């Protein structure tokens, strides 16, 4: 046989059930035709000698806010700022550099890391805006701040929850999902379809540099009229990654009309830790009057999940804290009792701070857990920002990957980009050899989170996720064998050499 492409002199980690390894791959029509060991003695139109580099299945990122991620790539990064004056300096510089009066976006903002402990007000942003519309996104995406011209487009009613006021006058800061999501919806809704598509493309092009061949992308909710869903449905085949669309809408008929087999994503049952909206059992250390927010009552959540299950739609929702996790687990439990279990592969997004009983219940219900290692990588190091707001005991319970794996739960990994960057290799390293050993898992389990289990989570395990004959040639080529570095901090420095999707090179270093 003459192959379209052969990859030779390789260290191939197949991730198949027998954990086979190979030294060469033959590819035809975008699929894997042959695998072998020893010298390659076949013929191929193209031979790719990778000189001992390691091949793993194409990596997945299972939770990406694609539009926001694209915006983040060209925004003003504020995550290293320590004062309002630094923030204003960086934004002013961009406002002076950019021509016209378009949007300037600031990203990665955490008020707890700012000396003043707050967001800039619209009046402070007005002074540096140079006619631009300015918007600052919280690192968590659960809050934002705008200047006066930005507030006009955001059009958030003054009486919405989370509208910050000083002397009964709104400051341009929106501190909860109710108000921040309205602002996002109207601001992004003001962008043209071409602008939306450019940001989507930017996200995908950045992802392939990190070895990603598949994205579980979250669309809707943040764009008025859900125009981003329409744009990506029309053009997703032009992207260098497989884009699996999760439609973030409470309207089941919309997902059905779009012909999608799934619904949800970051349909938020609660918020995030740094906004004090993650729904906990106990109060926050730095906000002892607060223990978070449940945004929807049990009846609404039940009616939604019940309808999804009835219509045979895979369902997933954002549940970060213990109370939100409880709400969703018991909703799934009730729906399964009433309608029976189906092979729909329902998920929970985040599952950051579960109890032991909730981990057991997730296993009993066979729920897929979509978790984000970047959270604890970024915010539970030394010093731990999570410990600052939650205390040491609870910060140690965040991201309990080991307990989840030991329970036998199907676990998939994502970035929640732009909350954390798309970088599966870094997140795999963190899962294996992270700062806090209480959550560390084996290399095999960490790789599964980004390869075969994500494929299973969208019912494509027979198509991709492992390197086997007949499956699509989605491959990530890296410079080191990650198994050799399990106990070595060098694991954090593994590099992507090539990304191949369907036998076609989408990235080469």
C-alpha positions as CSV (number, residue, x, y, z in Angstrom):
1,X,0.0,0.0,0.0
2,X,1.1,3.5,-0.7
3,X,0.2,5.9,2.1
4,X,-0.7,9.5,1.7
5,X,1.6,10.2,4.7
6,X,3.8,8.1,6.9
7,X,5.2,9.4,10.2
8,X,8.4,7.4,11.1
9,X,11.0,7.2,13.8
10,X,8.3,8.0,16.3
11,X,7.5,7.2,19.9
12,X,3.7,6.7,19.6
13,X,1.6,6.6,22.7
14,X,-1.6,5.1,21.4
15,X,-3.9,5.6,24.4
16,X,-5.8,2.4,23.3
17,X,-7.1,0.0,25.9
18,X,-4.0,-2.1,25.8
19,X,-1.7,1.0,26.0
20,X,0.2,-0.1,22.9
21,X,3.2,1.8,21.6
22,X,4.3,2.1,18.0
23,X,7.1,3.6,16.0
24,X,5.4,4.5,12.7
25,X,2.0,5.5,11.4
26,X,0.5,5.2,7.9
27,X,-2.2,7.6,7.0
28,X,-4.7,7.5,4.1
29,X,-7.6,9.9,3.4
30,X,-7.2,11.5,6.8
31,X,-7.4,8.3,8.8
32,X,-4.9,5.9,10.3
33,X,-4.4,3.0,8.0
34,X,-1.5,1.2,9.6
35,X,0.6,1.2,12.8
36,X,3.9,-0.6,13.2
37,X,7.2,-1.1,15.0
38,X,10.7,-1.3,13.6
39,X,11.9,0.3,10.4
40,X,9.2,1.6,8.0
41,X,9.5,-0.4,4.8
42,X,6.4,0.9,3.0
43,X,5.8,3.6,0.5
44,X,4.3,7.0,1.1
45,X,3.7,10.2,-0.9
46,X,5.0,12.1,2.1
47,X,7.3,10.7,4.8
48,X,7.7,12.7,8.0
49,X,10.7,11.6,10.0
50,X,10.2,13.0,13.5
51,X,13.5,11.7,14.9
52,X,12.3,10.1,18.1
53,X,9.7,12.7,19.1
54,X,6.6,11.5,20.8
55,X,3.1,11.2,19.2
56,X,-0.1,11.3,21.3
57,X,-3.7,11.5,20.2
58,X,-4.8,15.0,19.2
59,X,-5.6,16.9,22.4
60,X,-9.0,18.3,23.3
61,X,-10.0,21.3,25.3
62,X,-13.5,20.5,26.7
63,X,-14.6,23.9,28.0
64,X,-13.8,27.1,25.9
65,X,-15.7,30.4,25.8
66,X,-14.5,30.7,22.2
67,X,-15.6,34.3,21.5
68,X,-14.2,35.6,24.8
69,X,-11.0,33.6,24.3
70,X,-10.5,35.3,20.9
71,X,-11.1,38.7,22.4
72,X,-8.6,37.9,25.2
73,X,-5.8,37.3,22.7
74,X,-6.0,40.8,21.5
75,X,-7.0,42.5,24.7
76,X,-4.9,44.3,27.3
77,X,-3.7,41.8,29.8
78,X,-4.3,43.1,33.4
79,X,-3.5,40.0,35.4
80,X,-0.2,41.3,36.7
81,X,-1.5,44.7,37.8
82,X,-1.4,45.5,41.5
83,X,-3.0,48.9,41.5
84,X,-5.7,51.0,39.7
85,X,-3.0,53.3,38.4
86,X,-1.2,50.5,36.7
87,X,-4.5,49.3,35.1
88,X,-5.3,52.8,33.9
89,X,-1.8,53.3,32.5
90,X,-2.0,50.1,30.4
91,X,-5.5,50.8,29.1
92,X,-4.6,54.4,28.3
93,X,-1.6,53.3,26.3
94,X,-3.8,51.0,24.2
95,X,-6.4,53.7,23.8
96,X,-3.8,56.1,22.5
97,X,-2.3,53.4,20.1
98,X,-5.6,52.2,18.6
99,X,-7.1,54.5,15.9
100,X,-10.7,55.5,15.9
101,X,-13.2,55.1,18.7
102,X,-13.7,51.3,18.8
103,X,-13.6,48.9,21.8
104,X,-10.6,48.4,24.0
105,X,-10.9,45.3,26.2
106,X,-9.0,44.7,29.4
107,X,-8.7,41.1,30.5
108,X,-7.8,38.9,33.5
109,X,-8.8,41.3,36.2
110,X,-8.9,40.1,39.9
111,X,-9.9,42.9,42.3
112,X,-8.5,40.9,45.3
113,X,-5.0,41.4,43.8
114,X,-5.4,45.1,43.4
115,X,-4.3,47.4,46.3
116,X,-7.6,49.3,46.2
117,X,-9.5,46.0,46.2
118,X,-11.9,47.2,43.5
119,X,-12.5,47.9,39.8
120,X,-11.9,51.2,38.1
121,X,-15.1,53.3,37.9
122,X,-16.5,54.5,34.6
123,X,-15.3,58.0,35.4
124,X,-11.7,56.8,35.9
125,X,-11.9,54.9,32.6
126,X,-13.4,58.0,30.9
127,X,-10.3,60.0,31.7
128,X,-8.0,57.6,29.8
129,X,-10.3,56.3,27.0
130,X,-9.4,58.8,24.2
131,X,-12.9,58.5,22.7
132,X,-12.8,54.6,22.9
133,X,-15.3,52.4,24.5
134,X,-13.6,50.5,27.3
135,X,-14.5,47.2,29.0
136,X,-12.7,45.3,31.7
137,X,-13.4,41.6,32.1
138,X,-13.0,39.8,35.4
139,X,-10.6,36.8,35.2
140,X,-13.6,34.6,36.0
141,X,-15.9,36.3,33.4
142,X,-18.4,36.8,36.2
143,X,-18.0,40.6,36.5
144,X,-17.0,43.5,34.4
145,X,-16.4,47.3,34.4
146,X,-17.0,49.8,31.6
147,X,-16.5,53.5,30.9
148,X,-19.5,55.8,30.2
149,X,-19.7,55.2,26.5
150,X,-19.4,51.5,27.1
151,X,-22.1,51.6,29.7
152,X,-24.5,53.1,27.1
153,X,-24.1,50.1,24.9
154,X,-24.1,47.6,27.8
155,X,-27.5,49.1,28.8
156,X,-27.7,47.3,32.2
157,X,-30.8,48.5,34.2
158,X,-29.8,50.3,37.4
159,X,-31.9,48.0,39.5
160,X,-30.3,44.7,38.4
161,X,-28.4,42.7,41.0
162,X,-24.7,43.3,41.0
163,X,-24.9,46.9,39.7
164,X,-22.4,48.7,41.9
165,X,-23.4,52.2,43.1
166,X,-21.8,55.1,44.9
167,X,-24.3,57.6,46.4
168,X,-27.0,55.7,44.5
169,X,-25.3,56.4,41.2
170,X,-24.0,53.4,39.1
171,X,-20.2,53.3,38.9
172,X,-20.0,51.2,35.7
173,X,-19.1,48.1,37.6
174,X,-21.2,44.9,37.4
175,X,-20.4,42.3,40.1
176,X,-22.8,39.4,39.5
177,X,-23.9,37.2,36.6
178,X,-27.3,39.0,36.3
179,X,-25.8,42.3,35.4
180,X,-22.4,41.3,33.9
181,X,-24.1,38.9,31.5
182,X,-26.5,41.6,30.2
183,X,-23.5,43.8,29.7
184,X,-21.7,41.1,27.7
185,X,-24.7,40.2,25.7
186,X,-25.2,43.8,24.5
187,X,-21.6,44.7,24.0
188,X,-20.8,41.6,22.0
189,X,-24.2,42.0,20.2
190,X,-22.9,45.4,18.9
191,X,-20.1,43.6,17.0
192,X,-20.5,42.6,13.3
193,X,-20.7,39.0,12.2
194,X,-17.2,39.4,10.6
195,X,-15.8,40.7,13.9
196,X,-17.4,37.7,15.8
197,X,-15.9,35.3,13.3
198,X,-12.5,36.9,13.5
199,X,-12.4,36.3,17.3
200,X,-13.6,32.7,16.8
201,X,-10.8,32.1,14.3
202,X,-8.2,33.7,16.6
203,X,-9.2,31.3,19.4
204,X,-8.9,28.3,17.1
205,X,-5.6,29.3,15.6
206,X,-4.1,29.8,19.0
207,X,-5.4,26.4,20.2
208,X,-3.6,24.5,17.4
209,X,-0.3,25.9,18.6
210,X,-1.0,24.1,21.9
211,X,-1.6,20.8,20.2
212,X,-5.4,21.0,20.2
213,X,-7.4,19.3,17.5
214,X,-10.9,19.4,19.2
215,X,-12.7,22.0,21.2
216,X,-15.9,21.8,23.1
217,X,-16.9,25.4,22.4
218,X,-19.5,27.4,24.4
219,X,-21.6,29.7,22.3
220,X,-24.7,31.8,22.9
221,X,-25.6,33.6,26.2
222,X,-23.0,36.3,25.8
223,X,-24.1,37.7,22.4
224,X,-27.5,39.4,21.9
225,X,-29.6,37.2,19.6
226,X,-27.1,34.4,19.9
227,X,-25.6,35.5,16.6
228,X,-22.3,33.8,17.5
229,X,-24.1,30.4,17.3
230,X,-25.4,31.3,13.8
231,X,-21.9,32.4,12.7
232,X,-20.1,29.3,13.9
233,X,-22.7,26.9,12.6
234,X,-22.3,28.3,9.1
235,X,-18.5,28.4,9.1
236,X,-17.1,25.9,11.7
237,X,-15.8,23.6,8.9
238,X,-13.3,26.4,8.0
239,X,-11.6,26.1,11.4
240,X,-8.4,24.1,12.0
241,X,-10.0,22.3,14.9
242,X,-13.2,20.2,15.3
243,X,-15.6,22.6,17.0
244,X,-18.3,20.8,19.0
245,X,-21.0,23.4,19.8
246,X,-22.5,23.7,23.2
247,X,-25.5,26.1,22.9
248,X,-25.8,28.1,26.1
249,X,-29.5,28.6,26.2
250,X,-32.3,27.8,28.6
251,X,-34.6,27.5,25.5
252,X,-34.5,23.8,24.5
253,X,-36.4,24.5,21.3
254,X,-33.5,26.7,20.1
255,X,-31.0,23.9,20.3
256,X,-33.4,21.5,18.6
257,X,-34.0,24.0,15.8
258,X,-30.3,24.4,15.3
259,X,-30.1,20.6,14.9
260,X,-27.8,20.2,17.9
261,X,-27.7,17.0,20.0
262,X,-26.6,18.9,23.1
263,X,-27.3,22.0,25.1
264,X,-25.8,24.0,28.0
265,X,-22.3,24.8,29.0
266,X,-21.8,27.7,31.4
267,X,-25.5,28.0,32.2
268,X,-24.6,29.3,35.6
269,X,-26.2,27.7,38.7
270,X,-23.8,29.7,40.8
271,X,-21.0,32.2,40.2
272,X,-17.3,32.3,41.1
273,X,-15.1,32.5,44.1
274,X,-13.5,35.9,43.7
275,X,-16.9,37.6,43.1
276,X,-18.2,35.7,46.3
277,X,-21.0,34.2,44.1
278,X,-19.8,30.6,44.2
279,X,-22.5,28.9,46.3
280,X,-20.9,27.4,49.4
281,X,-22.3,25.8,52.6
282,X,-20.1,28.1,54.7
283,X,-19.3,31.8,54.4
284,X,-16.2,33.3,52.7
285,X,-13.2,34.2,54.9
286,X,-12.9,37.6,53.4
287,X,-16.7,38.2,53.2
288,X,-18.2,36.5,56.3
289,X,-21.7,37.8,55.5
290,X,-21.7,35.9,52.2
291,X,-21.8,32.3,51.1
292,X,-22.5,32.7,47.4
293,X,-25.6,32.8,45.2
294,X,-27.8,30.2,43.6
295,X,-29.1,32.0,40.5
296,X,-32.0,29.7,39.8
297,X,-34.5,27.8,41.9
298,X,-34.9,24.0,41.9
299,X,-38.1,24.1,39.9
300,X,-36.5,26.0,36.9
301,X,-33.4,23.7,36.9
302,X,-35.6,20.6,37.1
303,X,-37.9,21.7,34.3
304,X,-34.9,22.4,32.0
305,X,-33.0,19.2,32.7
306,X,-36.2,17.1,32.5
307,X,-37.1,18.6,29.1
308,X,-33.5,18.1,27.8
309,X,-33.6,14.4,28.9
310,X,-37.1,13.9,27.3
311,X,-35.8,15.4,24.0
312,X,-32.7,13.2,24.1
313,X,-30.3,16.2,24.4
314,X,-27.1,15.9,26.3
315,X,-27.1,18.5,29.0
316,X,-24.5,20.3,31.1
317,X,-24.4,23.2,33.5
318,X,-22.0,25.3,35.5
319,X,-21.8,24.3,39.1
320,X,-18.8,25.4,41.1
321,X,-19.7,25.4,44.8
322,X,-21.2,22.7,47.0
323,X,-24.7,24.1,47.0
324,X,-24.8,24.4,43.2
325,X,-23.3,20.9,42.7
326,X,-26.0,19.6,45.1
327,X,-28.7,21.3,43.1
328,X,-27.7,19.8,39.8
329,X,-26.9,16.3,41.1
330,X,-30.2,15.9,42.7
331,X,-32.0,17.2,39.6
332,X,-30.3,14.6,37.5
333,X,-31.2,12.0,40.1
334,X,-34.9,13.0,40.0
335,X,-35.0,13.0,36.2
336,X,-33.4,9.6,36.0
337,X,-35.9,8.2,38.4
338,X,-38.8,9.6,36.5
339,X,-37.6,9.0,32.9
340,X,-35.0,6.3,33.2
341,X,-31.4,6.5,32.3
342,X,-30.4,7.0,28.7
343,X,-27.0,7.1,27.0
344,X,-27.0,10.9,26.8
345,X,-23.8,11.4,28.8
346,X,-24.9,14.4,30.9
347,X,-22.1,16.5,32.4
348,X,-21.3,19.0,35.2
349,X,-19.0,21.8,34.3
350,X,-16.4,22.8,36.9
351,X,-17.4,20.7,40.0
352,X,-14.7,22.7,41.8
353,X,-15.6,22.2,45.5
354,X,-17.6,19.0,45.9
355,X,-18.1,17.0,49.1
356,X,-17.2,13.3,49.4
357,X,-20.9,12.4,49.2
358,X,-21.2,14.5,46.0
359,X,-18.3,12.7,44.4
360,X,-19.9,9.3,45.2
361,X,-23.3,10.5,43.9
362,X,-21.7,11.7,40.6
363,X,-20.2,8.2,40.2
364,X,-23.5,6.5,41.0
365,X,-25.3,8.6,38.4
366,X,-22.5,8.1,35.9
367,X,-22.2,11.9,35.3
368,X,-19.2,13.1,33.2
369,X,-17.2,15.8,35.1
370,X,-15.7,18.6,33.0
371,X,-13.1,20.1,35.2
372,X,-10.5,22.9,34.7
373,X,-7.0,22.3,36.2
374,X,-6.0,25.8,35.3
375,X,-8.0,27.1,38.2
376,X,-5.8,25.5,40.9
377,X,-2.7,26.0,38.8
378,X,-3.2,29.7,38.8
379,X,-4.9,30.4,42.1
380,X,-3.9,27.7,44.6
381,X,-0.1,28.1,44.5
382,X,2.0,30.0,47.0
383,X,0.5,32.4,47.9
384,X,-3.0,30.8,47.4
385,X,-5.7,33.2,46.3
386,X,-8.2,30.5,46.9
387,X,-7.0,30.1,50.5
388,X,-7.3,33.8,51.0
389,X,-11.1,33.8,50.2
390,X,-12.0,30.3,51.3
391,X,-9.5,29.2,53.9
392,X,-6.9,26.4,53.7
393,X,-9.2,23.5,54.3
394,X,-11.5,24.4,51.4
395,X,-8.7,25.5,49.1
396,X,-7.2,22.0,49.5
397,X,-10.6,20.5,48.5
398,X,-10.8,22.5,45.2
399,X,-10.2,20.4,42.0
400,X,-10.1,17.0,43.7
401,X,-8.9,15.2,40.6
402,X,-7.5,12.2,42.6
403,X,-10.7,11.6,44.5
404,X,-12.7,11.8,41.2
405,X,-10.3,9.4,39.4
406,X,-10.2,7.0,42.4
407,X,-14.0,6.9,42.4
408,X,-14.0,5.7,38.7
409,X,-15.7,8.8,37.3
410,X,-15.3,9.8,33.7
411,X,-13.2,13.0,33.9
412,X,-12.5,15.5,31.1
413,X,-10.2,18.5,31.1
414,X,-10.7,22.0,29.8
415,X,-9.3,25.5,30.2
416,X,-12.5,27.7,30.6
417,X,-10.5,30.0,28.4
418,X,-10.1,33.0,28.8
419,X,-10.3,32.3,32.5
420,X,-7.3,30.1,32.0
421,X,-5.4,29.8,28.7
422,X,-5.8,26.9,26.3
423,X,-2.8,24.8,27.3
424,X,-3.5,21.1,27.7
425,X,0.1,20.1,28.2
426,X,0.5,22.5,31.1
427,X,-2.7,21.3,32.6
428,X,-1.7,17.7,32.2
429,X,1.6,18.5,34.0
430,X,-0.3,20.2,36.8
431,X,-2.6,17.2,37.2
432,X,0.4,14.9,37.5
433,X,3.0,17.0,39.3
434,X,1.2,20.0,40.6
435,X,2.0,22.1,43.6
436,X,-0.4,20.3,46.0
437,X,0.0,16.5,45.9
438,X,-3.4,16.0,47.3
439,X,-4.9,16.3,43.8
440,X,-2.2,14.7,41.7
441,X,-3.1,11.7,39.5
442,X,-1.2,9.3,37.2
443,X,0.1,10.3,33.7
444,X,-2.3,7.8,32.1
445,X,-5.3,9.3,33.8
446,X,-4.2,12.9,33.0
447,X,-3.7,12.1,29.3
448,X,-7.1,10.4,29.2
449,X,-8.7,13.7,30.4
450,X,-7.6,15.3,27.2
451,X,-7.8,12.5,24.6
452,X,-10.1,9.5,24.7
453,X,-12.5,10.6,27.5
454,X,-13.3,13.9,25.7
455,X,-14.1,11.9,22.6
456,X,-16.4,9.6,24.7
457,X,-18.1,12.7,26.2
458,X,-19.4,13.7,22.8
459,X,-20.0,10.1,21.5
460,X,-17.0,10.2,19.1
461,X,-14.8,7.6,20.9
462,X,-15.0,5.4,17.8
463,X,-13.8,8.3,15.6
464,X,-10.9,9.8,17.6
465,X,-9.3,10.1,21.0
466,X,-6.8,7.3,20.6
467,X,-4.3,6.2,17.9
468,X,-5.9,3.1,16.3
469,X,-6.4,1.8,12.8
470,X,-9.6,3.2,11.3
471,X,-9.7,6.3,13.5
472,X,-9.0,9.8,12.2
473,X,-5.4,10.9,12.1
474,X,-5.7,13.6,14.8
475,X,-2.3,13.7,16.3
476,X,-0.2,15.9,18.6
477,X,3.6,15.6,18.3
478,X,5.6,16.7,21.3
479,X,9.4,16.9,22.0
480,X,9.4,14.6,25.1
481,X,7.8,11.5,26.4
482,X,5.6,12.7,29.3
483,X,5.8,9.4,31.1
484,X,9.6,10.0,31.5
485,X,9.0,13.2,33.3
486,X,6.2,12.3,35.8
487,X,8.3,13.1,38.9
488,X,10.2,16.0,37.2
489,X,9.2,19.6,37.0
490,X,10.6,19.6,33.5
491,X,7.2,18.1,32.7
492,X,5.9,21.7,32.6
493,X,8.2,22.5,29.7
494,X,7.2,19.9,27.1
495,X,6.7,21.6,23.8
496,X,4.3,21.0,20.9
497,X,6.2,20.4,17.7
498,X,3.4,19.7,15.3
499,X,-0.4,19.5,15.3
500,X,-2.1,17.2,12.7
501,X,-5.9,17.1,12.2
502,X,-7.3,14.5,9.8
503,X,-3.8,13.9,8.4
504,X,-3.3,17.6,7.6
505,X,-0.7,19.7,9.4
506,X,-2.4,22.6,11.2
507,X,0.6,23.8,13.1
508,X,4.3,23.3,13.0
509,X,6.9,24.9,15.3
